[in-house]
Every structure is written in structure tokens, then in C-alpha cells.
Amino acid sequence: TVAFFDLDRLTLPLTVRNHRPGDRFSPLGLKGTQKVKKYFTNLKISAAQRQKCPLLLSKGRIVWIAGHRIDNSVKLGPGTRRVLMAELLLA
């Protein structure tokens, strides 16, 4: 439920929204992009749970499926100088 991002690769402000048909991201550790729906299907996440899972976006691009995986484009690396920590708190 906690994610760390290379702050210099993000564009602020960040926005949060639910999954929409056609959403794609580049999951950390995988090559290329993947549809968010397929990502959820592969993890056997129910449709009801998908609707409750927020997406964090930077300039309209998905950077974190909250509670799951970040996007490759914002991962920490040797050149990272500033880090942003985000935490998912469920009410």
C-alpha cells in the first residue's frame, strides 16, 4: 500500500481516478504496456474490487495502480535524486 516514485519524472499535480475502459500502463518489471483490465484479470481481481482500486496519474498517464504496481517510467534508479512516497489508506 506504499509506493516510491522518482519525483523528477512526475508532473504535478497528481490526480486520482477509477479505472476506465482502454487504460494502459507499463508495469514495473515487464516490457511494453498492458491494459489495466488485463492486469486485473491476470491477478484474478473481481470487477467489484476493480472499481474500488484508485489509479494515480501524472499528466494523464497512469503511474500507480494503488496497492498494486507502479509504472516503469517513474521507478527509482541510480540517478534518482528526489523521491515521492505515496500511501494508500483505506477508510
N, C-alpha and C positions, 0 to 999 in steps of 0.2 A: 504493500500500500504506500510505499515511499519510492520516489524516483529522483534521480540526479541527472541534470542536463548541463551541457556546455552553454552557458549564458550568452556567449558571444555568437552562437549560432541561432539564437532565438530572436524574434522580432516582437517587441512588446507593443501593445498589451496582449496578453494571452487570453483566449476565450475558451469557454466550456460549453459543450452541447452534446446532445444524444446522437447516436448512430443514424445515418441516412443511407438510403439505397445508393450504391455505387461508390461509397467511401473506400479509399485505398490508403495504404501506408507501407513503409519499408521496415518490417520488424527487425529489431536488433538481432544480429546473428544469422540472418537469412539474406540471400542475394535477391535483388529485384523487389518488386512491390507485390502486395497481396491485398485482396479485398477484405475489408473488415468482417463482412458476413462469413467469408470462408475461414478466416481466422477463428471466429466464434464457433463455427461448425466443427472445425478440427479439434477444438478444445471441449466439444460437447456442452456448450453453454446454451441453456434454453432461451427461447425467444423472449420470455418474460424477464430473464436476467439481463439479456442484451439491452433491453430498453432502460434498465436501471444503471447501466455502465456508462459513465461520462467519458467523453473524449476531450483531451486538452489540445487546443490548436494554437499555432503561431502563424499569423498572416494567412489564415485559411487552410493551413497544412496540418494534418494530424501529427502530433509529436508524442502523444502518450494515450494509450488505451488504459485509462486509470485502473490501477490494481493489477495490470497485466504486463504489458511490454511497451518500451519506448521505441521511437523511430531511430533508425541508423544515423540519420542526419544530425542528431543532437546528442550523440553519445559522447562520453568523456574520452579524452585521448591524451597523448603525451603533450600536445600543445595547449591543452585546456588551462586557462588562467583564472576564469571565474566560473563558479558552479552555482546552479539554482537547484534547490531541493523543493520538491512538491510532495505533498502528502494527501492521501485520500482519507477523509474522516466521514464515516457513515453515521447518520443521525438515527 
